[in-house]
Amino acid sequence: MDNVKTFDRFADFYPYYLHEHSDSTCRRLHFIGTTLVIVILASALLSGKWLLLWVLPLAGYSFAWVGHFFFEKNRPATFKHPFYSLLGDFAMYRDMLRGKVPF
């Protein structure tokens, strides 16, 4: 049986998420991937080229998973907590921009 920690609220999950992203290279790769997701989404919305939306998961996850597998050396939280992990990506992005989480 897999020991998957459960969380009732995102506020409880986020400290765990940050712990799973302790490597600075992993965080930077997440930042790049999330930036690409934002740019691609904005481009799709502004241009009406909806096929761009198919690229979103590739842009976001490819950078994040490289960070986890090669630098963080752990499994991405996406596999255990997909919704909270997506929220965590954007929360960490925001906190990196604000200087609350180091690059």
N, C-alpha and C positions, 0 to 999 in steps of 0.2 A: 504494500500500500504506500502510495506517495504521500509524503509529509508536506502538503501544500498549506501554508499559512493562510488563514482567512481574515478578511478585513470587512468591518461593517460600514466604515466611512472612508472617504478618500483622505481625510485628515490623518487617519491612522495609517493608511498605506504609504503616504508620501515620504515619511522618514525612512521606511523600508526601501522605497524606490531610490532615494538618494544614496543609501548605503550600497545598493547594487550598482551604483554609478560613481564609485569612489576614484576610479582612474581618470585622470584629466584628459587623456587622449580619447577615451570612450565618450566622455561628456562633449568634447569638441566635435566628434563625429556625429553625435546626436544633434548638436546645434546645427551643423551643416545640413543634415538630413531634414530637420524640421524647417530650416530656412527654405530649402528647396520645395518642400511641401507647401509652404505658404505662398511662395512665388508661383508655383505651378497652379495652385488653386485660384489665386488672383488672376492669373493669365487666362485660365479657362473661363472664369466668370466674366471677365472683361471682354474677351474675344468671342465668346460663345462656342469655342472649340471644345466640346464636351468630351471628345476622345482623350484629351489631356488628363482627364480624371483617372484613367487607367494607369497612368504613370505614378500616381501618388504613393501607392504602397511600395513600389520599387524604390522610389526616391527616399522615402522615409526609412523603411526597414533595412535597406542595403547598408547604409552608413551605420545605423545602430547595431546591426548584427555583426558587422566587421569589428566594431568597437568591443562588443561583448566577447566574441569568440577569440580574438587575437590579443586584446589588451586587458580587458577586465577578467577574462578567463572564467566566465560564468554564463549561465543560460539567461537569455533576455526575459524580463518579467512578463513580456507579452505572452509567453507560452502558458503562464499560470494565471495571470490577471490581465486579460486583454483590454478591457474597458478602462480600468484604473491606470494601466500602463500608458495608454494613449493620452489620458488626462495628465499623467506624470510627465510625459514628453513636453507638453505645452507648458506645464507649471515650471519645470526645470528650465526651459527656454526663457520664460519670463523672468525667473529668478537669476539666471545668468546675465540677462540684459540689465537687471537692476543691481547687479553686483552682490547678490545674496548667496549665490553659488559660484564658486570660482571656475574660470575657464581653465 
